[in-house]
Amino acid sequence: MWIQDLRECCEANFDHREKGQVEVEEIRNKWMNAHTDGEVDESLLDGLERRYELLICAEDSEWSKILDNEDFWKAGWGSKVEE
């Protein structure tokens, strides 16, 4: 659910990176609160945080490449197991 919500927020702002990054920050606050409440486990939090870091630091050209990368949105992306 969280990855899908993150993706939808980003894709709604495909051509507006800065606005998208503001929304990424907002959704991050929600998943951090959910984690504090025990609703998001550590492995999901790790995956969300890895995605967050790339999205929040992306420049315009990187933003669109990340959003177009289907693997980026798959469960387990960037995990130590996958590497």
C-alpha positions in Angstrom: 0.0 0.0 0.0 2.7 2.5 0.9 4.8 1.9 -2.2 1.7 2.2 -4.3 0.7 5.5 -2.6 4.2 6.8 -3.1 4.2 5.9 -6.7 0.8 7.5 -7.3 2.0 10.7 -5.6 5.1 10.8 -7.8 3.4 10.0 -11.0 0.8 12.7 -10.4 3.7 15.1 -10.3 5.8 13.6 -13.1 6.3 17.0 -14.8 6.6 18.9 -11.5 9.5 17.4 -9.6 9.6 20.0 -6.8 5.9 19.7 -6.0 6.3 15.9 -6.2 9.2 16.0 -3.7 7.1 18.1 -1.3 4.4 15.4 -1.5 7.0 12.7 -1.1 8.1 14.4 2.2 4.4 14.5 3.3 3.8 10.9 2.6 7.1 10.0 4.4 5.8 11.7 7.5 2.7 9.5 7.4 4.7 6.2 7.0 7.0 7.3 9.8 4.0 7.9 12.1 2.6 4.5 11.0 6.0 2.9 11.8 5.9 4.5 15.3 2.4 3.1 15.8 3.7 -0.4 14.8 1.8 -0.4 11.5 4.9 -0.5 9.3 7.5 -3.1 9.9 11.3 -2.6 9.6 11.7 -4.2 6.2 9.0 -2.1 4.6 10.3 1.0 6.3 13.8 0.3 4.9 12.5 -0.1 1.4 10.4 3.1 1.7 13.4 5.0 3.0 15.7 3.8 0.2 13.2 5.1 -2.3 12.7 8.3 -0.4 16.4 9.1 -0.5 16.6 8.8 -4.2 13.4 10.7 -4.9 14.1 13.5 -2.6 17.6 14.1 -3.9 16.7 13.7 -7.6 17.1 16.5 -10.1 14.7 16.9 -13.0 16.3 14.3 -15.4 16.8 11.8 -12.6 13.2 12.2 -11.3 11.7 11.1 -14.6 14.1 8.2 -15.0 13.3 7.0 -11.5 9.6 7.2 -12.0 9.9 5.3 -15.3 11.9 2.5 -13.7 9.5 -0.4 -13.1 12.0 -2.2 -10.9 12.2 0.8 -8.5 8.5 0.2 -7.6 8.8 -3.6 -7.0 8.8 -5.0 -3.5 12.3 -5.7 -2.4 14.0 -3.1 -4.7 17.4 -2.2 -3.4 17.5 -4.6 -0.6 20.7 -6.2 0.5 19.3 -9.6 -0.5 18.7 -8.4 -4.0 22.2 -7.0 -4.4 
